[in-house]
Amino acid sequence: MIPNSDSDSSARTLALNFEGLPEAVLLTGSPSLLQRFREHFALWPHTVQEEAFSPELCGGAAPLLRVRESARGGFRVSAAGAREERHDSAAAMLCDAGIDLAEAFVHVQSSLFCLHCSAVALTTEDGPKLAVFPNINRAGKSLLAASFLLHGGRIAADDLLGVTEQGEGLSFGLPPRLRLPLPPSSQALAQALPSIPGVEDGHYRFLYAGAFSLAAFGERCPIGAFILPRRTAGARPHLHRLMPQAALPWLVYQFQMAGGQAG
């Protein structure tokens, strides 16, 4: 048992082993904490080690991530070599954990790049291809990807996408997250939200697999196009083709490296 003055004395510590990751994720808290993880990461295969965690059961390795649930509410997330993060809601905690897992997988897979973007698989004459939308935070990437769900699109990513050396996008199986409230222009999506399972905290709403199609962990699809979204008040939607030398600086900056962004 990991000592934690904020936790219920009856809380158990369990280890989750995710496909592709050599170290375990430790959960200390009530049974509902495990249930939240299993629902949120349903598309990333994992097993639960029911025995109380010990380094010997994981080959002596330190855990990749520790998540502690407080008896007074809230969560603490600590990753190896990083400072501890505190979250008041399950939605915020799960978002933090998902980013840590994706970054850890990219670190293990040395040939895999990680792009800050949303991506949707669309049907083309040559088979499914990814439309990839790299952009900065709060630019509407997730909203754009989620809107495609209403028209049969398949979300491969809404924040982080693996990119192989062969030009394929690789999904981490993480559910998309929408900022609340949705803008007035997304009425159709707002009407569909009540029928889509997912956790929310008043600020953000996750969309879990169910009524819509989300790519599972490890699913690959060729990249068809990079599309850089730009909002201009009062302008009609249109596509403007960029020459590679103009597009590359925008694209490269959205790649995530060990020390942060490529910029």
C-alpha positions in Angstrom: 0.0 0.0 0.0 1.3 3.5 -0.9 0.9 5.8 2.1 -1.3 8.8 1.4 -2.7 11.0 4.1 -5.5 12.2 1.9 -6.7 8.7 1.0 -9.2 6.5 2.6 -7.4 3.9 4.8 -9.4 1.2 3.1 -8.2 2.1 -0.4 -6.4 -0.5 -2.4 -3.5 -0.1 -4.7 -3.8 -1.9 -8.1 -1.5 -2.0 -11.1 -2.7 -1.6 -14.7 -0.5 -2.9 -17.4 -1.1 -1.1 -20.8 -0.2 -2.7 -24.1 3.1 -1.3 -25.4 4.2 0.2 -22.1 6.9 -1.6 -20.0 5.9 -0.1 -16.7 2.7 -0.3 -14.8 0.2 2.5 -13.8 -0.7 2.4 -10.1 -4.1 3.3 -8.9 -4.8 4.0 -5.2 -8.4 4.7 -4.3 -12.0 3.4 -4.3 -13.3 0.7 -6.8 -14.8 3.6 -8.8 -11.3 4.8 -9.7 -10.5 1.5 -11.5 -13.9 1.7 -13.2 -13.2 5.2 -14.5 -9.9 4.0 -15.9 -11.4 1.0 -17.6 -14.1 3.0 -19.2 -11.8 5.9 -20.3 -9.1 3.7 -21.7 -11.4 1.0 -23.1 -9.7 1.3 -26.5 -6.2 0.9 -25.2 -5.9 -2.8 -24.2 -4.7 -3.3 -20.6 -4.8 -5.8 -17.8 -5.4 -5.3 -14.1 -3.1 -6.8 -11.6 -5.4 -7.7 -8.7 -2.7 -8.4 -6.2 -1.4 -5.5 -4.1 1.4 -3.9 -6.1 5.0 -4.6 -5.4 8.1 -3.9 -7.6 8.8 -7.6 -7.8 5.5 -8.3 -9.6 6.5 -5.8 -12.3 10.1 -7.0 -12.8 11.5 -4.6 -10.3 10.6 -1.6 -12.5 9.3 1.6 -10.9 5.7 2.5 -12.0 5.2 4.7 -15.0 2.4 6.7 -13.3 0.8 6.9 -9.9 -2.8 8.1 -9.4 -4.1 8.6 -5.9 -7.7 9.4 -5.1 -8.3 11.6 -2.0 -11.0 10.7 0.5 -11.9 14.4 0.5 -12.3 14.5 -3.2 -9.8 15.2 -6.0 -6.9 13.3 -7.4 -3.1 13.4 -7.5 -1.1 12.2 -10.5 2.6 11.8 -10.5 4.8 10.6 -13.4 8.3 9.4 -13.2 10.7 12.4 -13.2 7.8 14.9 -13.2 6.2 17.0 -10.5 2.9 15.9 -9.0 -0.3 17.3 -10.5 -3.5 17.8 -8.5 -6.9 17.7 -10.1 -10.4 18.5 -8.7 -12.3 16.4 -11.2 -12.0 12.9 -12.7 -12.2 14.4 -16.2 -9.1 16.5 -15.6 -7.2 13.6 -14.0 -8.0 11.2 -16.9 -6.9 13.8 -19.5 -3.6 14.2 -17.7 -3.1 10.4 -17.4 -3.9 9.9 -21.1 -1.3 12.5 -22.2 1.3 10.8 -20.0 0.6 7.4 -21.4 0.8 8.5 -25.0 4.1 10.3 -24.4 5.5 7.3 -22.6 4.6 5.1 -25.6 6.3 7.4 -28.1 9.4 7.4 -25.8 9.5 3.6 -26.0 8.9 3.5 -29.8 12.0 5.5 -30.9 10.9 5.5 -34.6 7.5 7.1 -33.8 6.8 10.8 -33.9 4.1 12.5 -32.0 2.0 15.3 -33.5 -0.2 17.8 -31.7 -3.4 17.6 -33.8 -6.8 16.1 -34.4 -7.2 13.5 -37.2 -10.2 11.9 -38.8 -10.3 8.9 -41.2 -12.3 9.7 -44.3 -13.2 7.4 -47.2 -11.4 8.2 -50.5 -11.1 6.5 -53.9 -7.9 4.9 -52.6 -9.4 3.7 -49.3 -9.4 5.4 -45.9 -7.1 8.3 -45.5 -6.5 10.6 -42.5 -7.3 14.3 -42.7 -5.0 15.7 -40.0 -5.6 19.1 -38.4 -2.4 20.3 -36.6 -2.9 23.5 -34.6 -2.3 25.3 -31.3 -4.3 24.8 -28.1 -7.9 26.1 -28.2 -8.0 26.4 -32.0 -11.0 24.1 -32.4 -9.2 20.8 -33.3 -11.4 18.6 -31.1 -14.6 20.4 -32.1 -13.8 20.0 -35.8 -13.0 16.3 -35.4 -16.1 15.6 -33.3 -18.3 17.3 -36.0 -17.1 14.7 -38.5 -18.5 12.0 -36.3 -22.0 13.2 -37.3 -21.2 12.4 -40.9 -19.6 9.0 -40.5 -16.0 10.1 -39.9 -13.8 8.0 -37.6 -11.7 9.9 -35.1 -8.1 8.8 -34.9 -6.9 11.6 -32.6 -8.2 14.8 -31.1 -4.9 16.0 -29.5 -2.0 13.6 -30.0 -1.3 11.4 -33.0 1.5 9.0 -33.6 3.2 9.4 -37.0 5.2 6.5 -38.5 8.2 6.9 -40.8 6.0 5.4 -43.5 3.6 8.3 -43.4 0.9 6.6 -41.4 -1.1 8.0 -38.4 -1.2 5.7 -35.4 -4.0 6.1 -32.8 -3.5 6.0 -29.1 -7.1 5.1 -28.5 -7.7 8.2 -26.4 -11.3 9.6 -26.4 -11.8 13.1 -27.7 -12.5 16.0 -25.3 -14.7 19.0 -26.0 -14.6 22.3 -24.3 -17.9 23.4 -22.7 -20.2 25.1 -23.5 -20.2 24.2 -27.2 -20.4 27.2 -29.6 -23.8 28.1 -31.1 -22.5 26.9 -34.5 -22.4 23.3 -33.1 -26.1 22.7 -32.5 -26.2 19.3 -34.1 -23.3 18.1 -31.9 -24.8 19.6 -28.8 -28.1 17.7 -29.5 -26.2 14.4 -29.9 -24.1 14.8 -26.7 -26.7 13.3 -24.3 -26.7 10.0 -26.2 -22.9 9.7 -26.1 -21.3 8.2 -22.9 -18.4 10.1 -21.4 -17.2 11.9 -18.2 -17.5 15.7 -17.8 -16.8 18.3 -15.2 -18.6 21.4 -16.4 -15.6 22.6 -18.3 -14.8 19.6 -20.6 -16.8 16.7 -21.9 -15.2 13.4 -23.2 -16.8 11.3 -25.9 -16.5 7.6 -25.3 -16.9 4.9 -28.0 -20.5 3.8 -28.4 -22.8 5.6 -30.8 -19.8 6.9 -32.8 -16.6 5.5 -34.3 -13.3 6.0 -32.5 -10.0 4.4 -33.5 -8.5 1.9 -31.1 -4.9 1.9 -29.8 -2.4 0.9 -32.4 -4.8 1.4 -35.3 -3.0 2.8 -38.4 -4.2 4.7 -41.4 -2.3 6.5 -44.2 -2.2 10.3 -43.9 -4.0 11.9 -46.8 -3.6 15.6 -46.1 -2.5 18.1 -43.5 -5.1 20.8 -43.1 -4.2 23.9 -41.0 -7.4 25.4 -39.6 -7.6 29.2 -39.5 -10.6 31.1 -38.2 -11.5 34.5 -39.9 -14.6 36.3 -38.6 -17.3 36.6 -41.3 -15.3 34.6 -43.9 -16.9 31.7 -45.8 -15.1 28.3 -45.4 -12.6 27.6 -48.2 -9.4 25.7 -48.8 -6.2 27.4 -49.8 -3.3 25.2 -50.9 0.1 25.9 -49.3 3.4 25.2 -50.9 5.5 22.8 -48.9 8.1 25.4 -47.9 5.2 27.6 -46.4 3.4 24.7 -44.7 6.4 22.9 -43.2 7.3 25.5 -40.4 3.6 25.4 -39.2 3.6 21.7 -39.3 7.0 21.0 -37.6 6.1 23.3 -34.7 3.2 21.0 -33.7 5.5 17.9 -33.3 6.0 17.0 -29.7 9.5 16.2 -28.6 11.0 15.0 -25.3 11.6 18.6 -24.2 8.3 20.0 -25.4 7.3 21.2 -28.9 9.7 21.1 -31.8 9.9 24.9 -31.9 
